[in-house]
């Protein structure tokens, strides 16, 4: 890797209160929402490195200062852009040019700085980047400021020479490529033609042939008449003092100037010029000529390096061309900056090239993937995932990571049923197509793009062939953002197999679940399809019935759904139900099930999400929390997932007792009073039994039939999983049932 920008620090400029991008990738794909500052980042680099930027553009105005500063220019703000360059350890030319800019040697590092600050006569500047304004009777204006661009640590180190040899070339968005190609001064073809070692004799002969052709044209009397009319009009306008003789011709007859008459055509027959091409084609032609010109200049050692920056290169290009063209650019150019809104360009970008800008109350902040903590194999997998998914996670406000296709259908449906619009908040549900979440957590975590995310994974509580239980808890522990805490949780999850008492098992398991939830890792009980049966039994049965009309298959699923709601789960019934679903395909079943779930009013069905989205305080800086205000609710949709996560049965191994809702999770006071806390489920069962007998004996004014258990439970307005706090109220309601 050659000379490249390795670090950027911007203070008080436009969108940026204080932006630090370290490390900055040599090939950078800069993404972010509209207005976040992608173009302003390129402008900051131009202030330091662009030789074509006039000094008048480096003298900032009030609107160039970060709007959140408060007082702006009036009280002595300092705006700075600091760039570091690396990658020239083996480049003697670069060492020579940057010798007085070098601030480090392992590796070689050069620092270039732009600083806009009050003039010495109105303020005292301190090395820490602040200016103390001298006493004046007026606020400062831009006329009281000056800028300096210097290398190294000394402001007297002038940057002009450096900008000749280490330059930034910016191609702006929606530029008029056609006009540039037809203007000799701005046409990159000019440099290529002037570098050609043309035969002088051939040029002279060509000029003579052109002159002969012009003479042949002039023999037409109409051409001569036009020339005479033009000469007469000019003479009448200004008299003989303007020595101009208008003469028509194809090109100059001087051999040295003949090269300027060369035009670029877009077809072999030379019938169609650039003006006949589409805007996209003209942009591609311009970019191709510029890249070829830069390559020739590198070979000729005209400069040390030129960093090319292209703003929104997707303009006017078909999707297929975007992918093809910029896959080539990003893998062939050693130094290249792109700003883009196109997921198609981002999708073909190497994993280590991303720079994500995100707006906050304290100005735009940025993260990069230059040093992502993943293995080469994981990096390849992530690149393929980003390509296939069209880089949707890069443009997300927050991400919900799920295991498979079924979850990617069902989770948005759960959010819709809960009255929460994921798209409106920019939340993306991303399937990792398996259970290896670690590369995706690395990409989205604080060492990567730092995008808020949660993980939803199956509990897989039942023992596998090796006798290992609670695979989901162990998986979640390994994803913990704090390594030591993750190891401690992993040990606790592994130690569960040694716990014989059912109630003790529940206490330990719920404590682990809660700690994982607090860092955004949600672990279910068994698998998605079985976990949904408790909250959506009719929807699961209806979805399957729409996909399979066989009576035996429907019966297996119906029995399986009822089985999942029982205190004791029959493994054989579960196996049959899952087998029927897998025969259809979990993804296809999840797709159909999502349609049924989306029609449910989850806020009425599950009290835990009744007021979902009513809070205005953001969670993890992005989204409003759930109604229960528990720290485990990092995303509102989590409230809809809680009943699934904490529904836990006594089944294959006797340690797994039924688990209450999240509101009944074991808290410190309850742990201290296990005699009251642990028998909760048993008390609920007793209450429901009492309710059945009590209500069955009570007269029913509207029906002669004895009400069933479900109706009786609804009479007391109790959810299926009661909390310890509401248990007394529930029992009182049952006692008063005949009166009500």
Beta strands, then each sheet from edge to edge (+ up, - down):
strand 1: 4-13
strand 2: 16-22
strand 3: 27-31
strand 4: 79-86
strand 5: 102-105
strand 6: 108-118
strand 7: 123-125
strand 8: 131-133
strand 9: 145-151
strand 10: 166-171
strand 11: 305-311
strand 12: 336-339
strand 13: 354-358
strand 14: 365-368
strand 15: 398-402
strand 16: 427-431
strand 17: 452-457
strand 18: 521-523
strand 19: 618-619
strand 20: 623-624
sheet 1: 2+ 1- 4+ 6- 5+
sheet 2: 2+ 1- 4+ 6- 9+
sheet 3: 10+ 11+ 12+ 3+ 13+ 14-
sheet 4: 7+ 8-
sheet 5: 16+ 15+ 17+ 18+
sheet 6: 19+ 20-
end
